[in-house]
């Protein structure tokens, strides 16, 4: 089957979805940029190491580890 040329004064149908597709791609790109910026800010706020912070402050065990190990602790109500 051979394609017929469009009638005079009317553009071909090719490319009608391009504006909607472009808008969707731009919205996805914008969302990706915001997510990357947010996550990089959160990563820079993290401490360099999670080990030893509580023991450096003078505590013998990190909070909650006595209960997690099954050692006797305060009764919960």
Secondary structure per residue as TSV (DSSP state, phi and psi in degrees):
chain	resnum	aa	ss	phi	psi
A	1	X	-	360.0	135.4
A	2	X	-	-100.5	138.5
A	3	X	-	-72.6	135.2
A	4	X	-	-90.9	146.6
A	5	X	-	-67.9	151.2
A	6	X	-	-67.1	154.9
A	7	X	-	-63.3	158.5
A	8	X	T	-60.3	137.7
A	9	X	T	84.3	2.0
A	10	X	-	-124.6	134.3
A	11	X	-	-78.7	158.6
A	12	X	-	-64.6	157.2
A	13	X	S	-70.7	-17.1
A	14	X	T	-61.5	129.8
A	15	X	T	94.0	6.6
A	16	X	T	-69.1	-28.0
A	17	X	T	-85.2	-6.1
A	18	X	H	-60.1	-44.2
A	19	X	H	-63.1	-41.7
A	20	X	H	-67.7	-41.7
A	21	X	H	-63.6	-40.4
A	22	X	H	-63.7	-41.9
A	23	X	H	-62.8	-42.1
A	24	X	H	-65.0	-44.7
A	25	X	H	-63.3	-41.2
A	26	X	H	-66.2	-39.1
A	27	X	H	-64.7	-41.4
A	28	X	H	-64.7	-40.5
A	29	X	H	-64.1	-42.6
A	30	X	H	-63.9	-43.3
A	31	X	H	-62.9	-40.1
A	32	X	H	-63.8	-42.1
A	33	X	H	-62.2	-44.8
A	34	X	H	-64.8	-39.9
A	35	X	H	-65.0	-41.7
A	36	X	H	-64.9	-42.9
A	37	X	H	-62.4	-44.1
A	38	X	H	-63.9	-45.4
A	39	X	H	-68.8	-35.7
A	40	X	H	-68.6	-34.7
A	41	X	H	-64.8	-41.9
A	42	X	H	-66.8	-37.6
A	43	X	H	-67.6	-38.4
A	44	X	H	-69.0	-24.0
A	45	X	H	-80.2	-14.5
A	46	X	S	-69.0	147.0
A	47	X	-	-69.0	156.8
A	48	X	S	-67.6	-30.6
A	49	X	-	-143.4	140.4
A	50	X	-	-93.9	-8.1
A	51	X	T	-85.4	136.8
A	52	X	T	80.5	4.6
A	53	X	H	-68.4	-44.4
A	54	X	H	-73.0	-35.7
A	55	X	H	-72.0	-27.3
A	56	X	H	-71.2	-24.4
A	57	X	T	-84.0	-2.8
A	58	X	T	109.7	-10.7
A	59	X	-	-76.4	145.5
A	60	X	S	-81.9	-38.9
A	61	X	S	-124.5	144.4
A	62	X	-	-61.7	152.7
A	63	X	T	-59.2	132.0
A	64	X	T	88.5	-8.0
A	65	X	H	-76.9	-26.5
A	66	X	H	-64.8	-40.5
A	67	X	H	-72.4	-38.7
A	68	X	H	-65.2	-31.4
A	69	X	T	-82.1	-7.1
A	70	X	T	89.0	8.3
A	71	X	-	-74.1	152.8
A	72	X	-	-64.1	141.9
A	73	X	-	-150.5	-170.3
A	74	X	-	-63.0	143.3
A	75	X	-	-74.0	138.9
A	76	X	-	-96.6	142.8
A	77	X	-	-103.3	360.0
